Amino acid sequence: MEITIKGDKEFDDVPSLKSKALRINLNENIYGTFAEIGAGQETARHFFRAGGASGTIAKAMSAYDKDFSDAIYGAEDDGRYVTEARLRKMLTHEMELMEQRITRDKHPNKIFFTYANTVATIDFAKQYKGHGWVGIKYQVEENKGYNEIILHVRFKETDARLQQETLGVLGTNLIYGAFYKYNEPKKLLRYLYDHLDKDQLEIDTINFSGPVFKNVDNRLMSLQLVKNGMTDAVMFGPDGTNVLPAKVFYKKNVLALRGSFRPVTKVNMEMYEKSYDMFIKENRVNPKNTIVVFEITLSNLRAEGEIDEQDFIDRADLLCSLGQSVMISNFQEYYKVVEYFSKYTKARMGLAMGVSNLVDIFDEKYYRHLSGGILEAFGKLFFKDLKVYLYPMLNPDTGELINSENLKVYPRMKELYKFFKYNGKVSDINEYDSSIMNIFSRQILQMISEGDHGWEDMVPEGTADLIKDYRLFGYTRKPLTLKTRKKINK
């Protein structure tokens, strides 16, 4: 029997936790199990207290002891317990038990679910605030395929009891949303924070899968996390799947490139290739332990006003097709990006950028909100083991090549710039193709939108075909005019 949505009001009238749990409990078709490790039976508690739980809860359990846990779910290769792999094992195992023990003949109208979490709350020394994986595997129709919602959370509170309570609220919201808002995943995402504050909890990764989510692009769901202020940054790999930034950056050397990539150009790729070649030759940089990330800021996505989701997906598709990992962040200033990476790694970091970006870094107006101004920002930026790899530019008026030696920063910043420049924090990319230095994304985008030809040579190999085949960035095929044909033939 399909779960239908009736009578739900919008966010100005948020149902209480008790009413959410009770609505699930009173639905005679919903039946499932709870498996919670690391923070008590906090989610199950809401459903037990609401009343009517005997018709909903088949089992609630917690295998706290590691040996018991391994005996039930199997040991992990890395010996860790708070991982996505562990959560998926829990969901699979518990659902298999449901199918084995609750016969369909006896309960033909039941729709099964398994809710699970594996969590580490704050430690006694209060050095690690805690994090966890939370998920639900469930049906919306009897005898139909299973759907999954899996997310990763980071706790911000500094008390274990408060973190446990927060987890219970989140779990209740997730189960309720899974059944009653599955056809509106963006709203489901926002419902996760019902009765919660963003100062309590950060959700930095989420993935939807299964029949009811077949049309959901998880990259767009990641974008919503940043857009809604649920996290500062999200990331997806070359295959387009959402990945946990903490896992990707953990103890890695990180090289980051920021840009609009609208679309990605030959200049972008040359900047990446040349800076990477320089980065891996640095001391204490191991190529096998290095991650490269192309970063797009939320402010960049909003450059044209409201975020155009299709435009965002077009950029992401091209970067992924080139084998790159993409990060969407809410960091306008570079020092915040470095601070973010520093949460997960103490290894050497690099930033590849153009001359105009470096000049902007030395503009005081971006740091007026800091009590220590630009000096505080630079302390955070260059205190870490960081180096900037600078791609030169041609002066549009004189044709002069501008690099770290002759770029002009604001007069008051000259000495500060010299300090960092001559202390080896800025390195010029000296190997470059001067024939492509005047290629800009905005120029290519205008040519595509106007149906002009010639932009194909300005993007990496294979990229033009993708733009044309999938009609990215509003591409529409325009026949060559006689004048254009003569120009090409020449």
Steps between C-alpha positions, in 0.01 A plus 500: 500500500654829391558771758316815398550853623184654641444792726864606549544873546803702404793590719316772692309223680761237577360178652634414844735206539229309685246557223753390238580179686135437577399541137754234403386274786133529408563408137411130507719424198836639617710242684871484568805493722739741672872430532689781676866490601691762694239741635235289669156412371410865454295472181313187606419675831289762321290228338459300821390810690254614235280193553384228263857383437406131515350526154811667356814371674599141437832540682722765655859411575851631559816292474733726699769242559732481201522120509122473506477751217754309290317174568178652369615718212850370426835667563610801299827480308620828652383408850279810522136504605372850423509468122264499206596139425396402855167675466425330169580161652262575786218600267548196276526252787198630689284512188592141414388397849171684449437314178589165660298538818191690390325298232322675218223241509408602852557873445424572132453874547808574707762738370832439671763741623830485685642808668865489609774724627861454605625798698790623711395777736738750660792350692576562869781743417263690268762506225286323241141618480375182341337392177295217359323329212120483498276322251169337419419219259130472426210434266208722411298216348476139607714254304670785314867600493684657789610861520787642703586836652849510651658806656804601703475741792742698715401605849564857611382476859755435774296268720447129428144499638401792277654329199301185574178698520583679176556167329161378620328805353684461169410131478132569562501773234673268254253213543201733477639677194592173331138385507311825461728726297687259273344656189637844602865426587597867533232550764595170661851638535378812678267298724806327646558818703150513651545579873875530442735793457791509259723575798423150625565291194669507160395270215788488254410203278172347386411242236159386380453174309225260400188503279332807650823699466592388148470858371693657789845636416698470823728782390201734513420369845858583600453848361190537717703415811730799435220724377292432814796562731506139621872477423779719362621267228402184315689288254443245226744281314571449128213249481258769622421332833505695824801430719588595856757785492656383826572160347642645179727762663608298804880532535529584129701758311236727346525710184195720437393706199217751532304619202166535328576221250208626294616319296841356588763635259842403371645763733334334801645163408847638429497679835409169664759292313791740548425575866463128569839428341656763729307392809603134492867604482475685831651352814264275693255469211429143394311472167327186629374696800385807307145608419412771247168678537326751273306739723194703406371747759132556569548871426634403157194286435285798598692738272203529265243532780324186622688173463428332168503130586536386141794733452658354814451144373648597161819624666518194724450259211786648302743498793403143590545392137859628528553273802488779759353521851278802563437690822217749550571735789364799683851648539546835330847559643792269427611484864171328585570232241841436656345489849250244374768273354700538821222332698584176322868518409827645624679415175620755245234691306501696176273755334517554124369836386530781249657840555168681556406254776828560683456876473153463655646304792702812588190724499417612855129542431448122515617484862320789670280255691809357674620670818859450384424603141720374220779399740267257676391355166858461380597340827236235431587474133879475507553369851424158359738318269360673193635618166333698222569400138445807286392479137607815307278728297543738209423864557204560263621853420876456461540126442754490785533171685402542866624257764603511867796725424313792349137471610361806677326464834347785697773744614447431871543128432831515311723412793265227620499350152878514480525320834301202380643506149863491610436245771413247233122502542434597136643314199452596137380246246766564239406230253189615318349519155486870409260428212214413740551767765222721364234230533230583754194302605268798458611539137434132425162516672398801292607327179301189593187700586522699176554189291845608381773260392863483600454450875559128453876560485494687831387206717678172588489211257164325499327779693347665194338172396344461843366857491347439160369148560331587829409861412690638800502873584204557269684377191291489184642389171535782250591431134825645370460808285699536177709772666585273796586208270747717307660614829540138621641385167763772514 
